[in-house]
Amino acid sequence: VHRNTNHRSQIVFLKNTLTKLATMGKSSNSSKSGEAALRKMNKLVSSLLNKSDTAPFREPVDWRSLELWDYPKIVPHPMDLGTIKRKLESNSYATAFECAEDIRLVWTNCMTYNEEGSDFFLLAGSLSRKFEDRYRKIKSEYDTGEGSTHGNLNEGDQKQDKIPSLDAKTQFASNIFKVGGDALGHVMSVIDLRCPSAIERGINGKDDELEINVDALDVRTFKELDEFLQDQVTHIGRRNVTEKASGKRKK
């Protein structure tokens, strides 16, 4: 009996050891894939920096010399490609996903601050779509770490990532109808890339009619687009006030 018990213990020990080795192997493969993804992101950022049309995004916006005194209020989290490149070289990113979020912030900040339809707005939208196409390829081939960063969020980030209220979702839907084609195109592009299941096609039997299921958006995407839409609606309001004032002066 004693030998049998010892034999069973050895089998259990062997199974546990093999399980640990298998887990370590998976973890090692995931780590290597994550490192490869970051190397790909480094190359992607380098190629962006070398493009002539990314010149406005290579360094932080010098809002003081440009006298853009409202910039810090409208863009609380500035980001630029040069900063991202330096963070990559100093191994500041744990995952490729973290790097991708910073790159997205570059385009979103620009589209938030500049009026819809302006040259900068359109340029940022174009670069955003090109980036997402290239990032999608990296994501399909390597471990970008999406989903793993949530476990490392601090308390402040967790508060920011709370599920939006019904009122917030209702206002979000209302703001979508207030913005123009370019801004709406950006919103649809981001949703299609990150949360494609949130777009319902063929509404009322028409293939060209789309509907956004706000409940299907993840918290981060909702928060980012909600802030973008609010800023766009604010821009529209300011422009309307300016145009009315200008009309009165002409009269």
Long-range contacts (C-beta under 8 A, 24 or more apart in sequence): 30-143, 33-142, 33-143, 34-95, 34-96, 34-142, 34-143, 34-144, 34-145, 36-142, 37-95, 37-96, 37-138, 37-142, 37-143, 37-144, 37-145, 38-88, 38-93, 38-95, 38-96, 38-99, 40-96, 40-138, 40-142, 41-88, 41-93, 41-96, 41-99, 41-100, 41-138, 42-85, 42-88, 42-89, 44-131, 44-134, 44-135, 44-138, 45-81, 45-84, 45-85, 45-88, 45-99, 45-103, 46-85, 48-81, 48-103, 48-127, 48-131, 49-81, 49-82, 49-85, 53-123, 53-127, 54-81, 54-127, 56-110, 56-120, 56-123, 57-81, 57-106, 57-110, 57-124, 57-127, 58-82, 68-113, 71-113, 74-112, 74-113, 74-231, 75-109, 75-112, 75-113, 77-105, 77-109, 78-109, 79-105, 79-106, 79-109, 80-106, 81-106, 94-145, 94-149, 94-152, 95-144, 95-145, 95-146, 95-148, 95-149, 96-138, 96-139, 96-142, 96-144, 96-145, 97-144, 97-145, 97-146, 97-148, 97-149, 98-145, 98-149, 100-135, 100-144, 103-131, 103-135, 104-128, 104-131, 104-224, 107-131, 108-224, 108-228, 111-183, 111-186, 111-228, 112-227, 112-228, 112-231, 112-232, 113-231, 115-235, 115-239, 116-179, 116-180, 116-182, 116-183, 116-232, 116-235, 116-236, 117-180, 117-182, 121-182, 122-182, 125-182, 125-185, 125-186, 125-189, 128-186, 128-189, 128-190, 129-189, 132-189, 132-193, 136-193, 160-223, 161-219, 161-220, 161-223, 162-219, 163-219, 164-219, 164-222, 164-223, 164-226, 168-226, 169-214, 169-215, 169-222, 171-226, 172-214, 172-222, 172-225, 172-226, 172-229, 173-212, 173-214, 175-226, 175-229, 175-230, 175-232, 175-233, 176-212, 176-229, 178-229, 178-232, 178-233, 178-236, 179-229, 179-232, 179-233, 179-236, 180-236, 183-228, 183-229, 183-232, 186-228, 187-225, 187-228, 187-229, 188-212, 190-221, 190-224, 190-225, 191-217, 191-221, 191-225, 194-218, 194-221, 195-221
